[in-house]
């Protein structure tokens, strides 16, 4: 086998120009295949790591997925808020270690505004229970301070000390801007690859101050309360959108969930983030399957190209193969020769594609996160990637057996007889 492998390598080098095009084709398909798989895995990881270290999310009674969407992903709106007294009662529960309130509803140029407390920066976790880190600045301190997510700051080119005007609701109408109460950028969070990057964070008191002269989603006519005057009022929140709960003992999570469901003051719902995330992923998994199907089609096209090139070159190599037969090579040796050539071309293409994919992720990962909010990891191939690499190599080698079988069946006279 070793002489045949050496002969296959020399034969491939002799036809290096044509085969280099096949190598590039396989490399591109391998690059696309591995890139899609890397994106698929990182999208799922980013999705599942949007919140961690939180035992329960509590909101008004609605569907678990809807509660997860608006409280974690800032998608959609709550059917109802929960009273502040209810949130405080949950915080005082004997099994609760900490409570972080969330108040949503305002926005800034398409990005959600989140009202919360300083405990948010202390207790909120993402990924593998990673805490929030500040790239610049510090948590909000003054009433009209705002902390920006990494993507907000990058896309809108904000820096510390800049003035920011928030808008009521989705901000579609300029009349809904809270222009009389501008905020100052006090901090910018480090990238997390989660919805935190696309959020502006202010205090609960700031949310109340913004709406002292609003009622039922509309500004009170003829009533304008200045920023300084609003700061002098009682800004205790009346309600919040949802709360995050961390328990002293995770074993109590189901008992606390049942107690929340039986809460007497108002109807509440408590969900386990991990369970709700899995349920939500089953809804959006169609996109994942679409990516996998596209990867399979790319691989098939690449392998088909390999077969086509080797078959096309087979007619030109009939005399070469006949000479090999004439000097003593048997049909099996010819078959293995072509199979080895196909394997070498496949290995070279797959290796080039895998290295190119890894380098692209390593070099463009920060740019992708800044532009699209997707954190890509330049990690060594895992089990799924190795399975794909193995499938590509096996597919390329099996595909090269078809031209080899064709050459196996060619007679010695066929290659030596001139064709007119």
Buried (B, 14 or more C-beta within 10 A) or exposed (E): EEEBBEBBEEBBEEBEEEBBEBBBBBBBBBBBBBBBBBBBBBBBBBBBBBBBBBBBBBBBBBEBBBBBBBBBBBEBBBEEBBBBEBBEBBBEBEBBEBBBBBBBBBBBEEBBBBBBBEBBBEBBBBBEEBEBEBEBBEBBEEBBBBBBBBBBBBBBEBEBEBEBBBBBEEBEEEEBBBEEBBBBBBBBBBBBBBBBBBBBBBBBBBBBBBBBBBEEEEBEEEEEBEBEEBBEEEBEBEBBBBBBBBBEEEEBBEEBBEBBEEBEEEEBBBBBBEEBBEBBEEEEEEEBEEBEEEBEEBBEEBBEBBBEBBBEBBEEBBBEBBEBBEEEBEBEBBBBBBBBBBBBBBBBBBBBBBBBBBEBBEEEBEEBBBEEBBBBEBEEBEEEBEEBBEBBBEBBBBBBBBBBEBBBEBEBEBBEEEEE
